[in-house]
Amino acid sequence: MNFDRHAGMNLVYREVPLSVFLSAQRSMGVQSIEFWAGFPHFSLESAKQSDRKGLHSRIRSYGLKTIAVTAPSLGYQYQYCPVSIEMARKCRTYFQNALYLAAELEAPIMTVNSGWSYFDQPAEIGFHHSAELLFELCIVAKGLGIKLALESLTPLESNLATTICSTQALLNLIDHDNLGLTIDTGACACSGETSQIWFQHFQDRILHSHFIDGKEQSVGHLIWGTGSLNIRSELAAYETHHYSGYFSSELASSLYGKDPVTADKKNVSFLKTVMKQ
């Protein structure tokens, strides 16, 4: 796997200006990014077409291209499992705005997840709400030429799609050809799964990767070399199964918030030792 398929991600930079993230990527020789479309870097709620165009021009001015978009959804006021009619309406508009942003940024993929249901309700109700919203977004995304790529969450974050089995159950409910998958290696580590197991089960439905270290029973999002995953084994699985997508570094741990540049550089340095350049 070549390092030019690594993509930086601004989630861990959310407490500093976007320019810090963009400058860091350029200085490290990164060519691609996955854009996390949250405050203070962007507002999906209030952005106009001119804001989307301006962001695209700004990213390109640093010599970067956007390969995926992620809309903030976990722990925020919007999520993929709306539990009321009013919430469903607001979430639908919000995530459609993320798709419009992805189209403007020429990103072929938007990552999504199952969200989470009320924990005192049967899981079947949550699966129904999540599948309904994601099916609607699949239709909008297909019209824009964008693929949705569903990632699993950890059992610490959700009571819906957190393992291969529950992710498959949600895919079956949605049943749409515009929905693929994202392997989140941190979530896999938390559930005791690996990229190899995901490839064996889902094969070419895997479109994207959130490629970070993790630990069992932990939300993860760690710098490589600080968790329990074997990066060489993980990369071998992608190689064996002829994966052609990108590897986004979804660093998100609060450990790195005060100095995201140093954390990002440590992670990139580690990746460069195991990925071809």
Secondary structure, 3 states (H helix, E strand, C coil): CEHHHEEEEHHHHCCCCHHHHHHHHHHCCCCEEEEECCCCCCCCCCCCHHHHHHHHHHHHHCCCEEEEEECCCCCCCCCCCCCCHHHHHHHHHHHHHHHHHHHHCCCCEEEECCCCCCCCCCHHHHHHHHHHHHHHHHHHHHHHCCEEEEECCCCCCCCCCCCHHHHHHHHHHHCCCCEEEEEEHHHHHHHCCCHHHHHHHHHHHEEEEECCECCCCCCCCECCCCCCCCHHHHHHHHHHCCCCCCEECCCCCHHHCCCHHHHHHHHHHHHHHHCEC
